[in-house]
Amino acid sequence: VTSFAEIVKPPFLSYDNYSLMDDGSLREGYFQNLETMRKASLKYDIPFWNIVLGNDHFTYSEPSPATLRFQAFTTLAYGARGLSYFTYFTPAIGNYRLAPIDPFGNKTPTWDMMRNVNLQIHALAKTYVKLKSVNVFHHPNVPKDCSGIKTSQFVKELSGGDLLVGEFTAPDGNPAVMVVNKSLKQSTPFGIAFKAEGATKMVNQYTGDVSPWAGENNWLAPGQGMLLLLEPKKK
C-alpha cells in the first residue's frame, strides 16, 4: 500500500474485503486491513474507501441488517471516506445470491436492508465528513495488530459489549467518537466517560440532528454504530 501510494499517487485508496463467513465467524485480517489503510490514508493525505460484502457466495455470510451495519460502521470508525458493496447485481453463476438485485432483475430483501444502512450514513455524513481521524481502539477484546483503550486520546472509561471506537476531532477541536457494537448477534447497552468534562451529544443516524445523549440512546443493535460529540465544559 505504501509503495502504491508513493509511486502511483492516486486520488484515493480503495480495496475489497470480504470477511464475514457463513459459520458466523469473522475472517482474520478484516481489522488489520482497516488499520493498514487508515495509516496510509493519514500518511499520504489520501482518502480511503472500503468495498465490502453485499451478497452471498462461496462460504460467505448471507447479507443481513447486522452484517451490513457491521461492515459500514466499522469502516466509518476507521475514518474511511467511501463505502462500496460487491455487488449490486447478482451474478447468474455458482451459488451467488442475495445481492440487492437478483438474476431476474428483481429486488431482494438485501436492497431494503442496504438502503437503510446507506440512509443512516447519509444522515451522519454532514457531521462525519468534517471530522479528522486521530485514533482507533477496541475494548475489551483487541484483535491482533490493533490497539486497546490504553491508547485512547479522549475516553477514560468504556463499558458494554465488544466495542470498537473511532476517535476524531471536529473543526472546532472538540472530541468526537464513533462507537460500534462488533457483535453480529447481540444488542448491547454501553457506557462511556470522557477524560474531559463536558456535555455528551449524539448525532441521530436517522435525522442527522445533534441532541443530548440520554435515555435509551445508550443501546446499540448488532453491528450498529453511534456518533457522539463532546462539548467540553467551559473554564
C-alpha atoms as one frame of an Amber mdcrd trajectory, in Angstrom:
protein
   0.000   0.000   0.000   2.852   2.362   0.851   4.620   1.714  -2.459   1.371
   2.107  -4.394   0.624   5.444  -2.727   4.153   6.766  -3.320   4.528   5.624
  -6.929   1.016   5.945  -8.370  -0.118   8.910  -6.243  -3.815   8.007  -6.616
  -6.620  10.440  -5.711  -7.959   7.815  -3.288  -7.103   4.362  -1.955  -9.627
   1.545  -2.352  -9.655  -2.184  -1.689 -12.070  -5.114  -1.324 -12.544  -7.091
   1.874 -14.995  -9.960   2.322 -14.565 -11.402   5.814 -17.998 -12.416   7.123
 -18.328 -16.188   6.840 -21.404 -18.442   6.787 -20.410 -20.105  10.070 -20.771
 -16.749  11.820 -17.045 -16.075  12.078 -15.037 -13.031  11.035 -12.024 -13.937
   8.937  -8.729 -12.727  10.377  -7.387  -9.712   8.552 -10.524  -7.577   8.467
  -9.442  -5.114  11.140  -5.767  -5.415  10.225  -6.619  -4.279   6.683  -8.519
  -1.293   8.054  -5.520  -0.433  10.241  -3.203  -0.527   7.217  -5.467   1.584
   5.012  -6.101   4.168   7.724  -2.380   4.633   8.374  -1.590   5.020   4.676
  -4.519   7.398   4.221  -3.280   9.666   7.005   0.386   9.447   5.992  -0.227
  10.475   2.390  -3.337  12.586   2.983  -5.361  10.390   0.599  -8.936   9.335
   1.471  -9.620   5.609   1.521 -12.645   3.554   0.534 -13.687   0.056   1.585
 -15.557  -2.341  -0.701 -17.449  -4.849   1.433 -19.718  -7.860   1.009 -23.188
  -7.140  -0.370 -24.177 -10.649  -1.498 -23.614 -14.282  -0.575 -21.352 -16.648
  -2.494 -18.804 -19.406  -1.800 -18.779 -19.741   2.022 -19.506 -16.098   2.857
 -22.375 -14.992   5.071 -25.796 -14.092   3.696 -26.468 -10.330   3.979 -28.474
  -9.242   6.987 -29.141  -5.909   8.704 -26.382  -6.829  11.191 -23.737  -7.746
   8.591 -24.382  -4.620   6.539 -24.313  -2.368   9.612 -21.147  -4.030  10.903
 -19.234  -3.521   7.659 -20.423   0.059   7.238 -19.895   1.336  10.767 -16.565
  -0.378  11.402 -15.352   1.220   8.169 -16.558   4.646   9.319 -14.915   4.192
  12.718 -11.586   3.856  10.917 -12.100   7.168   9.132 -12.984   5.970   5.641
 -14.467   8.403   3.137 -16.071   5.868   0.820 -18.062   2.640   1.022 -18.971
   0.285  -1.820 -20.655  -3.116  -1.945 -19.845  -6.186  -4.009 -22.081  -6.466
  -5.890 -25.335  -4.709  -6.877 -26.475  -7.289  -9.459 -26.410 -10.976  -8.541
 -24.165 -12.892 -10.972 -26.052 -15.769 -12.608 -23.331 -18.266 -11.771 -22.347
 -20.647  -8.975 -24.034 -20.061  -5.619 -24.213 -16.271  -5.862 -27.399 -14.963
  -4.257 -28.994 -12.105  -2.353 -27.276  -9.164  -3.959 -29.723  -6.201  -3.996
 -30.935  -7.237  -7.478 -31.423 -10.925  -8.256 -30.561 -12.623 -11.599 -34.112
 -11.965 -12.827 -33.808  -8.215 -12.265 -35.973  -8.122  -9.133 -35.185  -6.509
  -5.780 -34.174  -8.892  -2.999 -34.504  -8.284   0.777 -30.895  -7.029   0.647
 -31.995  -3.981  -1.367 -34.041  -2.535   1.501 -31.505  -3.554   4.160 -28.706
  -1.841   2.249 -30.800   1.265   1.645 -31.470   1.522   5.395 -27.748   1.486
   6.179 -26.940   3.936   3.391 -29.614   6.366   4.588 -28.094   6.253   8.074
 -24.694   7.092   6.621 -26.212   9.973   4.657 -27.786  11.329   7.845 -24.448
  11.245   9.657 -22.421  12.497   6.693 -22.843  16.253   7.166 -21.117  15.914
  10.545 -18.867  12.941   9.817 -17.126  14.327   6.719 -15.819  17.280   8.730
 -14.114  15.044  11.291 -10.428  14.102  11.348  -9.450  10.593  12.461  -6.933
  10.658  15.320  -7.136   7.172  16.862  -8.953   3.828  16.838  -9.183   1.290
  19.643 -11.035  -1.900  20.617 -12.420  -2.799  24.040 -12.335  -5.206  25.754
 -11.349  -7.688  23.009  -8.449  -6.372  20.941  -7.798  -8.086  17.575  -4.248
  -8.903  16.509  -2.235  -5.849  15.414  -4.880  -3.458  16.792  -4.909  -1.172
  19.843  -6.822  -1.161  23.117  -8.331   1.542  25.302  -4.934   2.497  26.765
  -4.220   4.351  23.507  -7.397   6.431  23.750  -6.985  10.179  23.485 -10.445
  11.082  24.751 -12.087   8.124  26.524 -11.446   7.383  30.185 -13.895   4.513
  30.665 -15.975   2.335  28.353 -18.385  -0.429  29.312 -20.831  -2.656  27.486
 -20.247  -5.358  24.895 -17.401  -5.986  22.476 -16.855  -2.469  21.146 -14.826
  -0.580  18.558 -14.229   3.154  18.968 -13.002   5.544  16.310 -11.754   8.857
  17.736 -11.935  12.101  15.793 -11.529  15.837  16.202 -14.168  18.247  14.934
 -13.288  21.502  13.124 -13.581  23.358  16.453 -11.104  20.926  18.001 -13.680
  19.162  20.151 -13.625  15.350  20.511 -15.931  13.015  18.622 -16.183   9.224
  18.781 -17.854   6.541  16.709 -18.814   3.632  19.000 -19.589   0.346  17.210
 -21.073  -2.890  18.555 -18.919  -5.612  16.985 -21.388  -8.403  17.796 -23.449
  -9.717  14.885 -25.967 -11.395  17.195 -26.481  -9.400  20.377 -27.619  -5.869
  21.114 -25.791  -4.124  23.930 -26.124  -1.047  26.116 -22.899   0.862  26.614
 -21.484   3.478  28.928 -18.735   5.965  28.173 -16.819   8.521  30.217 -14.579
  11.094  28.597 -11.299  12.343  30.041 -12.536  15.914  29.694 -15.656  17.200
  31.406 -18.496  18.353  29.223 -21.839  17.598  27.634 -22.119  14.439  25.529
 -24.193  14.871  22.382 -25.215  12.352  19.735 -25.756  12.684  16.003 -29.039
  10.968  15.235 -28.410   8.395  12.487 -31.915   8.866  11.075 -32.310  12.647
  11.090 -28.738  13.920  11.305 -29.773  16.195  14.179 -27.492  16.746  17.168
 -29.121  16.280  20.566 -28.161  15.318  24.133 -27.118  11.692  24.506 -29.591
  10.310  27.010 -32.227   7.680  27.760 -32.419   4.601  25.545 -29.823   6.005
  23.147 -27.194   4.009  25.034 -28.322   0.857  23.163 -26.611  -0.475  20.040
 -28.116  -3.118  17.751 -25.792  -5.806  16.359 -23.229  -4.107  14.125 -24.659
  -0.660  14.874 -22.542   2.456  15.297 -23.270   5.713  17.108 -21.541   9.068
  16.611 -21.047  11.030  19.829 -19.737  14.575  20.224 -18.262  16.121  23.360
 -18.777  19.781  24.174 -16.106  20.421  26.821 -17.066  22.328  29.905 -16.083
  25.966  29.627 -13.442  27.066  32.086
